[in-house]
């Protein structure tokens, strides 16, 4: 996992972020697949809702079960525009692996999502996390 994390960070041109505290009115967007959606959890128990409650910020759960990175890439711009997040948690790629899709294409899609986020007019902070 560490080697993939390093590879994605380098592939996307990301340097180690300098972290600042989130504003009190920050909107946090959790964007991803069934892990984000909370498919096996009650809606109030998904990780985006639990995180938002724990840190007293607004959370938007934009998880779509079964979604692959190509579909997420198409969906992200509209979700960013609608939610205007300060922080985006990107949790994607598992379905690409399960369906034996190209890991190289998945990484390209994830990097494209990160570039879209960085270009968003709502950008305040961009952090890169990769989960396999």
WOLIN-V407301 format. One line per field, one symbol per residue. ss: DSSP state (@ for helix, = for strand, . for the rest). phi: phi as a letter, one per 40 degrees, with the letter a starting at -180 (. if undefined). psi: psi as a letter, one per 30 degrees, with the letter a starting at -180 (. if undefined). A space follows every 10 residues. Layout:
# WOLIN-V407301
ss->???
phi->???
psi->???
This chain:
# WOLIN-V407301
ss->.@@@@@@@@@ @......... ......==== ==.@@@@... ..@@@.@@@@ @@@@@..=== ===.....@@ @@@@@@@@@@ @@@...==== =..@@@@@.. ..@@@@@@@@ @@@@@@@@@. .......... ..
phi->.dccdcccdc ccgccdcccb ccccccbbbb bibcccdgdc bcdcbccccc cdccbfbcbb cbcbdgcccc cccccddccc cccfccbbbb bbhccccdcf cccccccccc cccccccccc cccbabbbbb bb
psi->eeeeeeeeee efgklkkjkl kklegkkkkj kbbfeeeheg llefgleeee eeeeghlkkk jhkjkfklee eeeefeeeee eefhlekkjj ilfeeeeegh lkeeeeeeee eeeeeeeefk fgkekkkkkk k.
